[in-house]
Amino acid sequence: MKSVQTFRTVDVFISRLHPETTAAEIIDCVNEVKVTQLLVILNAPVLKSCYEHLYCSFHIAIKVDTAKFYEASDLFMSPDSWPSGTLVKKYFKPKMDKCGLNLSSFNCRSIKNFVNEVQSLCDCSDFVFLQKHWLLPMTWTP
């Protein structure tokens, strides 16, 4: 008897890369990090950045064996796996509701630290809901 192999996807947001960085370079970096043959790159599209001349960002989807999901997630979410100075976060896919709207939610824990991530969400979503923005009423601008 043989079991069926199942897979999950590790979604990673990576930013603060040189503006000329390509998806092929990202895939090469992932292949250098991986230890075993359990990983397959699904895609690594460039995300629209607010300041494209200064940096670029990617959504990296890495297909892994379900049994190794947490190990792979820890490995690829570690700043040590990427070039120095790179911002690495979990990527949250925009959600499509029943009305055809793209909805996104982000717990930013101080919006001033996550401007790039919020901008990326705004670029691909119809509505963005922010929690814990930590802005005081006197710092809001209409």
N, C-alpha and C positions, 0 to 999 in steps of 0.2 A: 504494500500500500504506500502511496506517496501523497504528501500534503501539497496544497497549492501555495505558491509563494505570493505574498501580498506586498504592496508598496504604499508608501506615503510620500508626501512632498514637503521638503524643508524650504520655506519661502524666506528669503533674506533680502533686506534692503541695504544696499551699500552705497555710500556717498563720499564726497570730498576726494574724488579721483581726478586725475589730470583730464582736462576736457577732450583730449585726443585718445583717451582710453577706448579700446574696442571690446566688443563682446567676446571675440576670440581670445583676447588677453585675459579676460575674466575667467573663461573656461579653462585656459591653461593654468591659472592660479588655483582654481578648484581642483584640477587634476594633480597638482603638486601637493595639495593638502591631503587629499584622500589617501587612506592607508590600504584599503582593500578594493576589490572590484565590485563593491555593492552599490556604487553611485553612478547615476547617469544624469547628465545635464538635460533638462527639458528645454529651457530657454534662458536667455540673459538679455532681455531688451533694455535699451537705454531709456531712462525716464526723462521727461522734460524737466529741465532745471530752470530755476528763476534766473540764474546768472550763468548761462551756458558757456560763456567765455572764461569763467573762473574754475568751474568744476563740472563733473558729470556724475550721475547716479544710475544705478541699475537695480532691477528686480531680478533676483536669481532664484530659479525654481530647480531644486535638486531632488531627483527621485531616489529614494532609498528603501531598502528592505525594512518592513515594519518592525522587525525584531531589533534593528539597529537605529531606529528613528531618533531616540533620545541621545544616543551617543553621537550621531551625525549632527543633530541640532546643536548640541554643546560645542562640537568641533567647529562648525561653520559660523556660530554666533560669537566665537572668541575673537577678540581683536588681534590676538597673536597669529591668527591664520591669514591675516590680510596685511598689506603694506602699512607701514607706520603712518599714523595720522588719519587713517581711514575710519569713517563712521559706519558702524555695523549695527543694525537693528532688525527686529522681526518685521517682515513685510505683511501688511494687512491688505488683502484684496478688497476692492470696492464691492459692496453687496448690491445686487439688483433686486428690487422689491417687485411685487406683483403688478404695479402700475407702470413698470418700465423705467423707474428712476434708479440712479446709482446713489446709494446711501453709504456713508462712511462714518465711523466713530473712532475717536482717538483719545486715549487718556494721556495727555501730554505732560503732566507734572511740571508745569511752568512752560508756557508757550514760547517764551523767549529762548529756550534751549532747543526747540524743535521746529523752528521756522521752516526749514527745508522740507521736513516730512509733511507738515501741514500744507505747504505749497503743492507738493506732489499729490496729496489727497484732493486738494481743491481742483487741480488740473484734470483729474479723472472722475470726479464725483459731482452729482447735481447738488447734494446737500452734505455738509460735513458737520458732525456733532462733536464738540470738544468738551472733555471733562478735565477738571483740575487745571484750568488754564492759569490760575493763580495771579490774575490781573486784578488790581484794585480798581474800584469805580473811577478814581481820579486818573488812572492811566489808560482808560478806554478812549478810543477816538471814534467818532461817528463815521 
